[in-house]
Amino acid sequence: MNPPVSPPRAHRPRHPAVPSATYRAAISHLPTGLAVVTAHGPEGPVGCTVTAVLSLSVDPPSLLVSLASRSRTLAGLLRARSFAVNVLSWQHRALAHQFATGTADARFAGVVVRQVNGAPVLDGCAAAVVCETRESVELFDHTLVAGVATWTSTDTREPAVLYRRAPHTLTPCPTADAPPAQG
């Protein structure tokens, strides 16, 4: 059974928008996790790099993931009953590029995958969450997919974080109690 998809809005008012390049430059200053969403599509595993993942609720434990509405991965994910969000570790940051380009076969080439609750989970991730697909909503040129977590895994590996269009890793602040520096 496919999750319900909200119909696109018939009329979308024009918004005074900043140029795409200006927006991308500004939003690149928002650090975000690097993840790969995967699912088992009709022709085999599908997956792509995502940076828009949101913990939605703890009751029930659920999350949202945003994919381009024209994405081949989205089409496979919506047909699947479950999907996985694989939080990339710093050691596996190259997978962000691998899963952003090429065919499904090329994306999974050389990657160790195991099936968990019907979804492909990538080996060596900092964390993974398998979700049962519940609902999707199309907004602008992306589709938000909501899922309820059915399995999680964490590792001690540091996650890869995207900041200013480049992968970084986290460094703890010197002391949690120190006030921010005054400029």
Secondary structure, 3 states (H helix, E strand, C coil): CCCCEECCCCCCCCCCCCCHHHHHHHHCCCCEECEEEEEEECCEEEEEEECCEEEEEECCEEEEEEEECCCHHHHHHHHCCEEEEEECEHHHCHHHHHCCCCCHHHHHCCCCEEEECCEEEECCCCEEEEEEEEEEEEECCEEEEEEEEEEEEECCCCECEEECCEEECCCCCCCCCCCCCCC
